[in-house]
Protein backbone atom coordinates (compact mmCIF):
# COMPACT_ATOMS: atom_id res chain seq x y z
CA UNK A 1 0.00 0.00 0.00
CA UNK A 2 2.84 2.42 0.83
CA UNK A 3 4.61 1.66 -2.46
CA UNK A 4 1.39 2.40 -4.31
CA UNK A 5 1.02 5.76 -2.53
CA UNK A 6 4.63 6.67 -3.32
CA UNK A 7 4.11 5.75 -6.97
CA UNK A 8 0.83 7.66 -7.19
CA UNK A 9 2.23 10.81 -5.57
CA UNK A 10 5.30 10.59 -7.79
CA UNK A 11 3.19 10.20 -10.93
CA UNK A 12 1.05 13.18 -9.92
CA UNK A 13 4.17 15.18 -9.14
CA UNK A 14 5.71 14.74 -12.59
CA UNK A 15 3.25 16.92 -14.54
CA UNK A 16 3.17 19.46 -11.70
CA UNK A 17 6.96 19.71 -11.88
CA UNK A 18 6.81 20.24 -15.64
CA UNK A 19 4.14 22.96 -15.33
CA UNK A 20 6.03 24.71 -12.53
CA UNK A 21 9.27 24.52 -14.49
CA UNK A 22 7.60 26.09 -17.52
CA UNK A 23 5.98 28.79 -15.39
CA UNK A 24 9.34 29.64 -13.83
CA UNK A 25 10.99 29.77 -17.27
CA UNK A 26 8.30 32.17 -18.48
CA UNK A 27 8.65 34.35 -15.37
CA UNK A 28 12.44 34.46 -15.75
CA UNK A 29 12.04 35.35 -19.43
CA UNK A 30 9.79 38.28 -18.50
CA UNK A 31 12.30 39.54 -15.95
CA UNK A 32 15.61 38.80 -17.65
CA UNK A 33 14.84 37.87 -21.25
CA UNK A 34 14.76 41.33 -22.75
CA UNK A 35 11.59 40.50 -24.67
CA UNK A 36 12.84 37.03 -25.68
CA UNK A 37 11.74 33.66 -24.36
CA UNK A 38 14.70 32.00 -22.68
CA UNK A 39 13.45 28.56 -21.67
CA UNK A 40 16.74 27.33 -20.22
CA UNK A 41 20.25 28.42 -19.39
CA UNK A 42 22.84 28.97 -22.12
CA UNK A 43 25.08 26.51 -20.24
CA UNK A 44 22.52 23.73 -20.70
CA UNK A 45 22.02 24.58 -24.39
CA UNK A 46 25.77 24.42 -24.93
CA UNK A 47 26.18 21.22 -22.91
CA UNK A 48 23.58 19.27 -24.90
CA UNK A 49 24.26 20.86 -28.28
CA UNK A 50 21.05 22.73 -28.99
CA UNK A 51 18.04 24.52 -27.57
CA UNK A 52 15.49 21.80 -28.41
CA UNK A 53 17.49 19.11 -26.65
CA UNK A 54 18.11 21.46 -23.71
CA UNK A 55 14.42 22.26 -23.33
CA UNK A 56 13.52 18.55 -23.56
CA UNK A 57 16.11 17.67 -20.92
CA UNK A 58 15.04 20.51 -18.63
CA UNK A 59 11.40 19.46 -18.99
CA UNK A 60 12.34 15.91 -18.00
CA UNK A 61 14.41 17.18 -15.06
CA UNK A 62 11.54 19.38 -13.86
CA UNK A 63 9.24 16.37 -14.04
CA UNK A 64 11.71 14.29 -12.03
CA UNK A 65 11.91 17.08 -9.47
CA UNK A 66 8.10 17.13 -9.23
CA UNK A 67 8.14 13.35 -8.82
CA UNK A 68 10.60 13.58 -5.91
CA UNK A 69 8.65 16.35 -4.19
CA UNK A 70 5.38 14.47 -4.72
CA UNK A 71 6.67 11.15 -3.42
CA UNK A 72 8.51 12.82 -0.53
CA UNK A 73 5.28 14.48 0.59
CA UNK A 74 4.35 11.15 2.16
CA UNK A 75 7.03 11.82 4.77
CA UNK A 76 4.57 14.21 6.42
CA UNK A 77 2.25 11.26 7.06
CA UNK A 78 4.76 9.40 9.25
CA UNK A 79 2.69 9.96 12.37
CA UNK A 80 5.14 8.21 14.70
CA UNK A 81 7.92 10.59 13.70
CA UNK A 82 8.46 13.95 15.32
CA UNK A 83 7.91 17.08 13.28
CA UNK A 84 11.66 17.75 13.46
CA UNK A 85 12.48 14.29 12.05
CA UNK A 86 9.89 14.66 9.28
CA UNK A 87 11.20 18.11 8.39
CA UNK A 88 14.83 16.95 8.41
CA UNK A 89 14.17 13.95 6.16
CA UNK A 90 11.93 15.91 3.79
CA UNK A 91 14.53 18.67 3.52
CA UNK A 92 17.35 16.17 2.93
CA UNK A 93 15.46 14.29 0.20
CA UNK A 94 14.18 17.36 -1.63
CA UNK A 95 17.43 19.30 -1.27
CA UNK A 96 19.46 16.40 -2.67
CA UNK A 97 17.18 16.21 -5.71
CA UNK A 98 17.00 19.97 -6.13
CA UNK A 99 20.74 20.55 -5.94
CA UNK A 100 21.56 17.63 -8.24
CA UNK A 101 19.09 18.76 -10.88
CA UNK A 102 19.94 22.45 -10.49
CA UNK A 103 23.63 21.64 -10.97
CA UNK A 104 22.95 19.47 -14.03
CA UNK A 105 20.59 22.04 -15.59
CA UNK A 106 22.91 24.98 -14.95
CA UNK A 107 20.45 26.75 -12.65
CA UNK A 108 23.24 27.53 -10.20
CA UNK A 109 26.77 28.75 -10.57
CA UNK A 110 29.37 25.98 -10.68
CA UNK A 111 31.61 27.87 -8.22
CA UNK A 112 31.56 27.22 -4.49
CA UNK A 113 30.02 30.65 -3.99
CA UNK A 114 27.33 29.99 -6.61
CA UNK A 115 26.41 26.64 -5.10
CA UNK A 116 26.38 28.06 -1.56
CA UNK A 117 24.14 30.93 -2.69
CA UNK A 118 21.73 28.51 -4.38
CA UNK A 119 21.63 26.31 -1.27
CA UNK A 120 20.97 29.36 0.91
CA UNK A 121 18.10 30.51 -1.32
CA UNK A 122 16.62 26.99 -1.30
CA UNK A 123 16.90 26.77 2.50
CA UNK A 124 15.29 30.20 2.98
CA UNK A 125 12.38 29.37 0.66
CA UNK A 126 11.99 25.99 2.35
CA UNK A 127 11.94 27.62 5.81
CA UNK A 128 9.42 30.27 4.72
CA UNK A 129 7.05 27.73 3.17
CA UNK A 130 7.42 25.43 6.19
CA UNK A 131 6.69 28.28 8.62
CA UNK A 132 3.57 29.34 6.72
CA UNK A 133 2.28 25.77 6.58
CA UNK A 134 3.04 25.29 10.27
CA UNK A 135 1.11 28.43 11.23
CA UNK A 136 -1.84 27.47 9.03
CA UNK A 137 -1.98 23.98 10.55
CA UNK A 138 -1.60 25.34 14.07
CA UNK A 139 -4.51 27.70 13.46
CA UNK A 140 -6.59 24.85 12.01
CA UNK A 141 -5.90 22.65 15.06
CA UNK A 142 -6.82 25.52 17.40
CA UNK A 143 -10.10 25.99 15.50
CA UNK A 144 -10.88 22.27 15.76
CA UNK A 145 -10.10 22.29 19.48
CA UNK A 146 -12.42 25.26 20.04
CA UNK A 147 -15.15 23.44 18.13
CA UNK A 148 -14.68 20.33 20.25
CA UNK A 149 -14.69 22.39 23.44
CA UNK A 150 -17.95 24.08 22.46
CA UNK A 151 -19.57 20.69 21.81
CA UNK A 152 -18.57 19.45 25.26
CA UNK A 153 -20.22 22.41 26.95
N, C-alpha and C positions, 0 to 999 in steps of 0.2 A: 504494500500500500504506500509506503514512504517513497519507494523508487518511482511509483506511478505519479505521485505528487511532484517530485523533483522534475521528472520528465515533462509533466504538464506545465508547470511554472516556467521551465526552461523554454518550451515551445512557444508559450505565450510571450515570453520575454524577447524572443528573437525579432519579431516584427516591431515591437515597441522600441527596441534598440535601433533598428534601421530608421524608423520614423524620427526618433530623437536625433540620431546622427545627421539626417538630412535637414532637420529643423535648425540644428546648430550650424551646419554648413551654410545655410541660407542666411542666418543671423550674422555670422562672421563675414559673409560676402557683403551684406548691407553696411557693416561697420568698416571693414578694411578692404573691400574689393574695388573701390573706386568705380562703381557702376558695373563691374564685371562679376560674373558668378565664379567663385573659386571654391569648387567642391572639396578639394583636398590640398594638402601642403605640396609645394614644389619639390620638397625632398622625396615624398612618396612617388610623385610622378616620375622623377628622375630614377628612383630606385627600381621601379617596375617597367620603365621604358615607354610610358605613355599615359595620357590622362584617362582613357577609357579603362585600362587595366587598373590604374590607381583608384578610380572611383569604385570599380567592382570589388577590389580588395578592401577598401575602406568600408563599403557597405556590408561586406561579410564580417569584418572585424566589429563593426557596430552591432550587428546581429548577435555575434558571439558575446559581446559585452552585455547586451540585453538578456541573453540566455543565462549568463552567470548571475547577474543581479536578480533575475526572476527566480532561479533555482535557490539562490542564497537567501531569498526572502523567507524560506521555510525555517531558517535559523531562529526567527522571532517566535516560532511556535514550539520551541523546546522549553516547555513549561517548567521542567525541573532545573533548568539552568538559571543562574542569576542574570539580571539585566546587564551587568558588567561583562559576564562571560559571553552572552549573546552578542553584545556590541563589539567586543574584542574579536570574536570569530568572524562576524559579518564584515567588520572593517578589514581584517586580514585577507579574507577571500576576495572581497570586491577591490581592495587596493591592489592586490597581486595581479588581478585581471586587468584593472585599469592601467596600471603602470606598464605592464607588458605590452598591451595593445597600443597605448599612447606612444611608447618608445618605437614600436614597429611602424606605426602610422606617421611618425614624425610630428606628433602633436606637442612634443616637448623638446626642449633643447637637449642635445646629446652631451653637453658639458655637465659637470657636477652641479654647478650653480643652476642650470636649466632644469635638471632633474629634481633638485631640492626645491626649487620654486614651484614646480608642478605638484610635487608631493604636498607642499604646504597648502597650496590652493585646494587640492583634493581634500585634505584633512579639515580645512576650514569650512568648506561646503558641506562635508559629511557632518561635522559638529553642528552646524547651523540647522541642517535638515533634521538631525537627530533631536536637537533641543526643541524645535517646533513640534515634532511628532510627540515627544515626551509630554510637553505642556498640553497638547490637545488631548492626549490619552488621560492625563491626570485630571483634566477638567471633566472629561467624560465619566471617569470613575467617580468623581465627586458628585456629579449629577445623579448617577445611578444610586449612590449611597443615600443621597437626600431623598430620592424617590422611595427607596426601601424604608428609610426611617419614617417617612410620612405614612406609609402603609401600615407600619407597626403601631402607629398612634391611634 
